[in-house]
Amino acid sequence: MNYQTGAYQTSGAGGIPPGPPAPRAFVTGRDLSAAFYKDVVRPLLERMFPGLVHLAALVGTGSEVVGFDTERSTDHGWGPRLELFVRPHDRAMAADLVEMLDELLPETFLGHSVRYPRRDGHPPRHQVTIGDLGAFLVDLLGFDPRGGVTTGDWLGTPTQSLHEITGGVVFHDGLGECGPVLDLLAWYPDDLWRYVLACQWTRISQEEAFVGRCGEVGDELGSAVVAARLARELMRLCLLMARRYPPYSKWLGSAFSRLPAAAALTPELRAALAATDWPQRETHLCAAYEIVGALHNGAGLTEWIDPTVRPYYDRPFRVIRGERFAAALFRTIGDARIAELPPVGAVDQFADSTDLLSYPNRRAEYLIRR
């Protein structure tokens, strides 16, 4: 089919008049894709497929989806892109939509190539994907939340994936289905939130004494490694308390820095990581523990818990005894089935393999086999 003829007359390469010279300032992927849909893709759909009901969004993987992209991100797999979802009975025209876009999309938009390789060795092509919302959700999450979300779905889905689906941008929702999905996945159900928080406090309680114990036997390297692990767990705990899905390691610090509590916590965590001996590490971690303990009390999820640090039993190491917070949270869980779960938590609280967390089918296969 020749889309260059007929009622829609075109000019310039690709059928779209060339735009103004590329701006010198960095444009985020979210803003770039929003303008791309508004100025290029939607006009094409309205002219060539009038009345087509669709959903247009920037969701899924990629730093630009959740607003963490920078100029550095543009060096590979980055440019104007979006996902278009159509109704089930319109899927038959997907090939025609792709053909039309292949033919009429411009070569560049706001100075960025419209056709670019997504992975090494793949030939350049535009990144307007046409698909089915249900299939997309299953591919990203491992389930379609429109059919309901089970406890297993919640706990078997990494917070990175939940962050990607809820942190994206919807440009147009003609299907009327994206809003309900985002509302449903916006945050854990209350009992599951309390369970995940309890499991996070448990992780802290299991290692907080090791900073001093490693140092006591002269293992300053081991002490530093434990301190770094605890700093990570405290950062994730703060995000969970603030009802924000913790992203994976590359963006954990960036997400944490946007929390109100980061102003007080960041100096203590950085000092703990920079310390050259275990007493200094312990001092700064203890300051961080007390800040986080106060945050817990401020959330009002449990009875008030004394947030001051204390000795680890009769040993000369100072800790906050994170198990106290975990136990208090477990006592507030109303659903007996959740309250009786072991303190293991969601999948990324007990696993950190990229090859497991990035693929829903592998997670399901691994967990079932175990």
Secondary structure, DSSP 8 states (H G I E B T S, - for coil): --TTSSSS---SGGGS---S---SS---HHHHHHHHIIIIIHHHHHHHSTT--EEEEE-SSSTTTTT---GGGGGSS-SSEEEEEE-GGGGGGHHHHHHHHHHHS-SEETTEESEE-SSTT---EEEEEEE-HHHHHHHHHSS-GGG---HHHHHHS-HHHHHHHHSSEEEEETTS-HHHHHHHHSS--HHHHHHHHHHHHHHHHHHTTHHHHHHHTT-HHHHHHHHHHHHHHHHHHHHHHTT-----HHHHHHHHHTSTTHHHHHHHHHHHHH-SSHHHHHHHHHHHHHHHHHHHHHHTSSS------EEETTEEEEE--THHHHHHHHHT---HHHHTS-TT-SHHHH---HHHHT-HHHHHHHHHH-
